Amino acid sequence: MSDLESLIAPLKHIIFDAGKAILEVYESSEPLEIDNKEDDSPVTKADLAAHHVIANGLQKLDTKYPVLSEEDGVPDFAERQSWSRYWLVDPLDGTKEFINRNGEFTVNIALIENGTAILGMVYVPVTGTLYYGAEALGSWKEQDGNRQSLQTKTLNYSRTINIVGSRRHGAEALDAMLAEVTPRFTGAELVSMGSSLKICAIAEGKADWYPRLALTSEWDTAAAHAVLSAAGGKIVDTDLKALKYNQKDSLLNPFFHAMGDCAFNWSEIIKPGHH
């Protein structure tokens, strides 16, 4: 068994326990207490409860890698750049979805090695759906005891292109890009959804493309990125270079494109540097 494979079972326990902690708050009859962080993003008791479950769980693993979580202090880049492997965690991705109670929020745990997401788990507490993938192991979706292998789908101009997007962020830039791109295909369908589920939709072949023309943080994408990569897809920046992690002082991602079919000539519809 590879070292990545040996991590799958204990990570499932950790992520399911984090999901339970979130649902306890989500399903409580008590009013939801919402605080705002320095960047004005909301944080709830559920974010913090999931963070503690994950941080404690990861510390108990045999492999002792540093943990970088959205709900914890971020070490200086001088320290972080010495990490060859580390955990990158978003205990509750889609806090606004959580607050709006639409169910589209996830728990995200990724293992990063030298800038690449090599293992990732994305769990949807409300539906009990788990997506996970790892380098050289493949990508999977588990729900209700059923497990299916994930594979991205091929894309060509003679069919409808399926696009996923954010409900809130970068809508104008996205609309302008789609106006240019969609006439090349027989049609285009845009589905809006929350959190890292957009990237998972590409991994399972339900979507072809997720253009993200607004800011995200590295913990927002890393887990689903690993799932997508293991399913045959990729995420690139606007210059079509691979999206990397922990390469700079800021933890903000550049604008990016997640795509399913790596053989498709994306440079025909994504002009490098153009957004």
Buried (B, 14 or more C-beta within 10 A) or exposed (E): EEEBEEBBEBBBEBBBBBBEBBBEBBEEEEEBEEEEEEEEEBBBBBBBBBBBBBBEBBEEBEEEBBBBBBBBEBBEBEEBEEBEBBBBBBBBBBBBBBBEEBBBBBBBBBBBBEEBBBBBBBBBBBEBBBBBBBBEBBBBBBEEEEEEEBBBBBBEEEEEBBBBBBEEEBBEBBEEBBEEBBEEBEEBEBEEBBBBBBBBBBBBBBBBBBBBBBEBBBBBBBBBBBBBBBBBBBBBBBEBEEBBBBEEEEBEBBBBBBBBBBEBEBEEBBEEEEB
